[in-house]
Amino acid sequence: SQIYRDGVVGDRPAAPTHAAGLEEAAESAMSRRAWAYVAGGAGEGRTMRNNREAFDRWAIVPRMLTGAADRDLSRTVLGTRLPAPFALAPVGAGQLVHRDADLVTARAAAATGIPYVFTNQGGTPLEETAAAMGATPHWMQLYWSTDEGLVDSLIGRAEAAGAKALVVTLDTTVLGWRPQDLDLGSLPFARGQGIGQYTSDEHFMGLVDERVAAAAKGEPAERPKVIPSAIRSLLSIARHHPGRLRDNLRTPRPRAAVETFLETYSNPRLSWDHIATLRDRTTLPVVLKGILHPDDARRALDLGVDGIVVSNHGGRQVDSSIASLDALVRVRDAVGPDATVLMDSGIRTGADVFVALALGADAVLLGRPYMYGMAVAGQRGVEEVIANVVAELDLTMALAGVADLASITRDVLVER
Ligand code: FNR
């Protein structure tokens, strides 16, 4: 009820409280480029719709007179204490929304105590973002580079900066088909947005220097064998719709760092064998993000992975993908009650968090909503979005008659 008290005696909120209103306000506050990138999804947007519609298929059945006046929203996941059962998802190229997106997010996380999963594609070096977290824990997300030395370098930096877990994202070995971005020409990364993390990495800059040195000597620099297929798609569009990408192609060759980034940031050949090497490469708990099939979930856990995030990347990778919430049900059934299973994609409200927990998530990640809060009101906007989700979850628990997270089981729901 703090939120209502604040409403009576405090200021009006800086960002709309209702999810749809927040989205609308964010669209007005953002550039066309930023909106396309952040709000956009794969293909026709079916996966994004599936993610939301899945929540419409479940209904909470509140219980009365249970005395749930004192509620505990906290939970510890892989050694990290969450004051409420969610954390902030990794969001790359956030500079499209705010020059210091990573730092702004970290400060809001620190102010609210909600942990933050740093993106690999940050504009700010992870060491600086970590310093802005104060006592609030953070995890580090990793895209698996084609350069194994860079993988080790990023893991080493994450460990040194105090990350409490390593989250390896599996679903972005190539970038999905994203018409909103394609229509606007080059991707944010092709303009250098979201690569600050890399250009602050010694190993990465070593790769760049080698190429520059080779070019200076007139030797062809060794090129990676795999051209990311996103680039291939852009080139193909350029061929077939020359007008659309003309501006992109006219721009001078991007800096060597950007090119090296595009060639090395993710490995299309990523396999279970790579994941198996992690045990010897880090002491941190390892979480695999982007699992949708129960068999993949089982295999991950059999391999000794500490946890998984059921996710379809907010509907940004495969169009017509299974809703993340539907996948969660199947995955939890497959792995049993003890495995650590997080979930994201489509969470917009505290009631959504409640439903996801009832369907088997230990905790969830929040993606776009906090970026929308940032677009509308900077750090304060992010803090409000966080506070709203916590407050609504808390009220939902009070009104549904549950006093703690363990009591949010499938029994509190019916399928509509
Ligand atoms: C993402 N996501 C993401 N995931 C990841 O592992 N590394 C990354 O760098 C990014 N970057 C990124 C950028 C933007 C603009 C968005 C919207 C998302 C995916 C993210 O972590 C999360 O899975 C989804 O955002 C969850 O879905 P919702 O909450 O946005 O529906």
Residues whose N, C-alpha, C, O or C-beta is under 5 A from the ligand:
A	BS01	FNR	Y37 V38 A89 P90 V91 G92 T119 N120 Q121 Q141 T169 S311 H313 G314 D344 S345 G346 I347 L365 L366 G367 R368
